[in-house]
Amino acid sequence: MKTQNTKLMRLPAVIERTGFSRSWIYELINQKQFPQPIKIGSRAVAFIEGEIDEWIEMLISKSRSETI
């Protein structure tokens, strides 16, 4: 079992890590195809870094398995 990094990432860091735009990230969230954010305040959300990293790894794995 992997130990998940529980560091919180705000949206600008997620945008930088994924290369996706804010609107595309929220579109993927609405489609349940991206890790769900957690509320950290009345108007603030964050993402769990380990979930973002696992999601990126899953995309890479899926992409590579489709090209073989």
N, C-alpha and C positions, 0 to 999 in steps of 0.2 A: 504494500500500500504506500502510495506517495504521500510525503508530508507536504501539505498545501501551504503556500506562502499566504498569510492572512493580512498582509499589508494592504491598506486601503489606497486606491488610486482615484483621483478626481478625473473628470471627463477630459481635460486637456492632455493629461498623461496617457489616457486610453487612446485618444486620437493620435498622439505621437507614436505609441506602441504599435497600433494597428495600421496606421496610414489611412484610415477611413474618416470621412467627414462626420460631424455631429449628427446631421440629419440621417445619414445612412446607418449609423450606430443605433439611433432611436428606431429606425424602421426595422432593423434586425431584432431589436428588443421586442417591438410590438408583434413580430412574427414568431417570437419565442426561439430565435435562432442565435441569440447572443446571451452571455451571462447577464442575469438580472441585476440591476443596481440595488443598493441598500440605502435607506434613508439615514442620513447622519444629522439632519436638522430639519427645520420646518420647510426650507426651500433648497436643501442641498442633498445630493446623492453622491455615492462613491461606489467603486467596483472593487471586488476582491482580486488582488493581483494574481494569485494562484489560479483563479478561475479564468482570468483573461489569458494567462500563459497556456493553460490546458486547452482552451478554445483555439488558440493559434496553432498549437501542436496538432489538434484534431483536423484543422483546415489543411495543414501541410500534409498530414498522413492521407487524408481523403483525396487530395489533389494528386498525390503521387500514386495512389492505388488506382485511380481512374486512368492514368496515362500508361499503365503497364499492360 
